[in-house]
Amino acid sequence: MEPENIDKENVSEATKLDRKIFGADRHNLLMRILSENPGRAFILNKANNTEGYVFGRAGSRFNYIGPVGALTQDYARYLISKALISLNKQNFAIDILADKVDLISWLESIGFVKQRHFVRMYLKSNPYPGMVNNQYLISGPEFG
């Protein structure tokens, strides 16, 4: 099971899983990130089931990895590793949710330095928060 590039053929699989994990339809956002940053998004499939995805994008100061959604933390780590390899020593940043303590420890063990905290927020009721445990990296505070 090797992550594959996300393209027009399989992007709907990634956006469908993202809708379940994130709790809202971000198809347009993910399509924009993909179209502006080809070759920086990967999907992980196992036995014809989508297990996770990672998107990447260029920023003004850094390249960014995120969002990452996966059915297990091991799949998230595998997808993040694939994205890191694809950046080939470029400068980059990631925005990880504060509750992902084990993943933060792993990232620190490979040289990342924590700079700020992120907590997903909402106002009043949130009838479908998604699968919060399966949300690992965001695409940036300006995107979600």
Buried (B, 14 or more C-beta within 10 A) or exposed (E): EEBBBBEEEBBEBBBBBBBBBBBEEBBEBBBEBBEEBEEBBBBBBEEEEBBBBBBBBBEEEBBBBBBBBBBEBEBBBBBBBBBBEBBEEEEBBBBBBEBBEEBBEBBEEEEEEEEEEBEBEEEEEEEEEBBEEBBBBBBBEEBB
